[in-house]
Amino acid sequence: MNESSNISPIVNATTAGIGHGFHPSDPPPGEVESDRRPIAGLLMAIEAVLREQRRVLFQLTQPRQGRLVSDLVFVTLVSSSIYGLVVGTFSGGEQLLTAPVKIAGGLLLSAVICLPSLYIFSCLSGARARLSEVCGLLAAFLALMTILLIGFAPVAWVFSQSTASVAAMGTLHLLFWFIATGFGLRLLERGFRCHGAQVGMMRIWTIIFLLVALQMTTALRPLVGTAPTLLPATKQFFVAHWMESFQKQN
């Protein structure tokens, strides 16, 4: 069996505008020799997610992708916990411990909740991705998103130490989260394009994920500020919670 027969259908995708810095004239991931170099270790995984997304997309289609996926999940946990620590510095005290756990745990729980619908929509969109490859793309999406949050962490810390407004800090964190999520979703979309998916169908899942993640921020409140209990005693829709928070500030 020659080398070309081991290359996943991702190489045969006709879409070329995929991945970081891709151009229409670029070959699909895997046809360039550098894309086929293994990604070993956490630092290499971080570097590849930021700089060599073609390489990541190709490696996630290979038989031994499990190590890369586990590295990406670990990066997600560490990065989201670090950002959670910055969120906790706004109130200090027990929030320094609970905020990182809630943010990291809530993000992974949101991903697990949305994984079945992601796989179903990928199938309906015509993607050729297996379940393991869908899990890998989701892990890459989460890793890129949380790595970008680390980049915003110093800015968030400055504001957390210079303002007392819970609503303002919550809005700032949401802004950073939306920006990071946008870049992550772009990588996810490009990954599914490689597998022949119709992007319009996959964008429906984007709405589902955003709603679940936003509701999770309310279900695990407080993330910013303090409350008498570790978790809320009442159920509330995230929009109603935000409106209530702004009204209290006024």
C-alpha positions in Angstrom: 0.0 0.0 0.0 1.5 3.3 -1.0 1.5 6.5 1.0 -1.3 8.1 -0.9 -3.8 5.4 -0.1 -3.4 6.2 3.6 -4.5 9.8 3.1 -8.1 10.3 4.4 -10.9 11.6 2.1 -10.0 15.0 3.6 -7.2 15.2 0.9 -9.7 14.7 -1.8 -11.9 17.6 -0.7 -12.4 20.1 -3.5 -12.7 23.0 -1.1 -9.4 24.8 -0.8 -10.3 27.9 1.3 -9.8 26.0 4.6 -7.6 26.6 7.5 -5.5 29.4 8.8 -4.0 31.5 6.0 -5.5 29.3 3.3 -5.9 30.6 -0.3 -8.1 29.3 -3.1 -5.0 28.0 -4.9 -3.7 26.0 -1.9 -3.9 22.2 -2.1 -6.2 20.4 0.4 -4.6 19.4 3.8 -2.4 16.4 3.5 -1.1 17.0 0.0 1.7 19.2 1.3 4.5 17.2 3.1 4.5 19.5 6.1 0.9 18.7 6.8 1.8 15.1 7.3 4.3 15.7 10.0 3.0 14.2 13.3 2.0 16.5 16.1 3.5 15.3 19.3 3.3 17.0 22.7 1.2 19.9 24.1 3.4 22.7 22.9 3.4 21.4 19.4 -0.3 21.0 19.5 -0.8 24.6 20.7 1.6 25.9 18.0 -0.2 23.8 15.3 -3.6 25.1 16.3 -2.4 28.7 16.0 -0.1 28.5 13.0 -0.7 25.2 11.1 -4.4 24.5 11.1 -4.0 22.5 7.8 -1.7 20.2 9.6 -4.2 19.8 12.5 -7.1 19.1 10.2 -5.1 16.4 8.4 -3.7 14.8 11.5 -7.2 14.5 13.0 -8.1 12.1 10.2 -5.3 9.7 10.8 -5.7 6.4 12.7 -3.7 7.5 15.7 -5.4 10.7 16.3 -6.4 9.8 19.9 -3.2 11.3 21.3 -3.7 14.6 19.6 -7.3 14.8 20.6 -6.4 14.1 24.3 -3.7 16.8 24.1 -6.2 19.3 22.7 -8.7 18.5 25.5 -6.0 18.9 28.1 -5.0 22.3 26.6 -8.7 23.3 26.8 -8.9 22.4 30.4 -5.8 24.2 31.4 -6.5 27.3 29.3 -10.1 27.7 30.5 -9.0 27.1 34.1 -6.4 29.9 33.8 -9.0 32.2 32.3 -11.4 31.2 35.1 -8.8 32.2 37.6 -8.7 35.6 36.1 -12.5 35.8 36.3 -12.3 34.8 39.9 -9.9 37.7 40.8 -12.8 40.1 40.4 -14.3 38.9 43.7 -11.4 36.9 45.2 -12.0 34.5 48.0 -13.6 31.2 47.1 -14.2 32.5 43.5 -10.5 31.9 42.9 -11.3 28.2 43.2 -14.9 27.9 42.0 -14.7 30.1 38.9 -12.0 28.1 37.2 -13.8 24.8 37.9 -17.1 26.2 36.7 -15.8 27.7 33.5 -13.7 24.7 32.5 -16.3 22.2 33.5 -19.2 24.2 32.0 -17.3 24.5 28.7 -16.6 20.8 28.4 -20.2 19.9 29.5 -21.6 22.2 26.8 -19.4 20.5 24.2 -20.5 17.0 25.4 -24.2 18.1 25.3 -23.8 19.4 21.8 -21.7 16.6 20.4 -24.6 14.3 19.3 -26.3 17.2 17.5 -22.9 18.1 15.9 -22.5 14.6 14.5 -26.1 14.4 13.3 -25.8 17.8 11.5 -22.5 16.7 10.0 -24.2 13.7 8.5 -27.2 15.7 7.2 -24.8 18.2 5.7 -23.1 15.5 3.6 -19.9 15.4 5.6 -17.8 12.2 5.3 -16.4 12.5 8.8 -16.5 9.6 11.3 -17.6 10.2 14.9 -14.0 10.1 16.0 -13.1 12.8 13.5 -16.1 14.9 14.6 -14.8 14.6 18.2 -11.3 15.7 17.0 -12.7 18.8 15.2 -14.7 19.7 18.3 -11.6 19.3 20.5 -9.6 21.6 18.1 -12.4 24.2 18.2 -12.3 24.2 22.0 -8.6 24.4 22.2 -8.3 27.3 19.8 -11.1 29.2 21.6 -9.6 28.8 25.1 -6.0 29.6 23.9 -7.4 32.9 22.5 -9.0 33.5 25.9 -5.6 33.3 27.5 -4.5 36.1 25.2 -7.4 38.2 26.6 -6.7 37.3 30.2 -4.3 40.1 31.0 -6.7 42.7 29.7 -9.6 41.1 31.7 -7.4 41.1 34.8 -6.7 44.9 34.5 -10.4 45.6 34.3 -11.3 43.2 37.1 -8.9 45.2 39.4 -10.1 48.6 38.4 -13.9 48.3 38.3 -16.6 47.2 40.8 -19.4 46.7 38.2 -20.5 43.1 37.9 -22.5 43.9 34.8 -19.6 45.6 33.1 -17.2 42.8 33.9 -19.7 40.2 32.7 -20.2 42.1 29.5 -16.4 42.3 28.9 -15.9 38.5 29.5 -18.8 37.8 27.1 -17.2 40.0 24.5 -13.9 38.2 24.8 -15.7 34.8 24.7 -17.7 35.7 21.6 -14.5 36.8 19.8 -12.6 33.6 20.8 -15.7 31.4 19.9 -15.9 33.1 16.5 -12.3 32.1 15.6 -12.9 28.6 17.0 -16.1 28.2 14.9 -14.2 29.3 11.8 -11.7 26.5 12.3 -14.6 24.0 12.9 -16.4 25.2 9.8 -13.2 24.8 7.7 -12.7 21.3 9.1 -16.2 20.2 8.0 -15.7 21.8 4.6 -12.7 19.4 4.2 -15.1 16.5 4.7 -17.5 17.8 2.1 -20.1 19.3 4.5 -22.6 22.0 3.5 -21.6 24.9 5.7 -25.1 26.3 5.9 -26.3 23.2 7.7 -23.4 23.3 10.1 -24.2 26.9 11.1 -27.5 25.7 12.5 -25.4 23.8 15.0 -23.5 27.0 15.8 -26.6 28.6 17.1 -27.4 25.5 19.2 -23.9 25.6 20.8 -24.1 29.3 21.5 -27.4 28.9 23.3 -26.3 26.0 25.4 -23.0 27.7 26.4 -24.8 30.9 27.3 -27.4 29.1 29.3 -24.6 27.2 31.1 -23.2 30.6 32.3 -26.5 31.2 34.1 -26.9 27.6 35.3 -23.5 27.8 37.0 -23.8 31.3 38.3 -22.2 33.1 39.9 -19.1 33.3 37.7 -18.5 37.0 38.2 -19.4 38.4 41.6 -20.6 36.4 44.6 -23.8 34.7 45.9 -24.9 33.1 49.1 -24.8 29.6 47.5 -22.2 27.9 45.3 -24.9 27.2 42.6 -28.2 29.0 42.0 -31.2 27.8 43.9 -33.7 28.9 41.2 -33.9 28.3 37.4 -33.6 31.2 35.1 -33.2 31.9 31.4 -29.8 33.6 30.5 -31.5 36.6 28.9 -33.6 37.2 32.0 -30.6 36.8 34.2 -28.6 39.4 32.3 -31.5 41.9 32.3 -31.8 41.4 36.1 -28.1 41.9 36.5 -28.1 45.2 34.6 -31.2 46.4 36.5 -29.4 45.8 39.8 -26.4 47.9 38.7 -28.7 50.7 37.8 
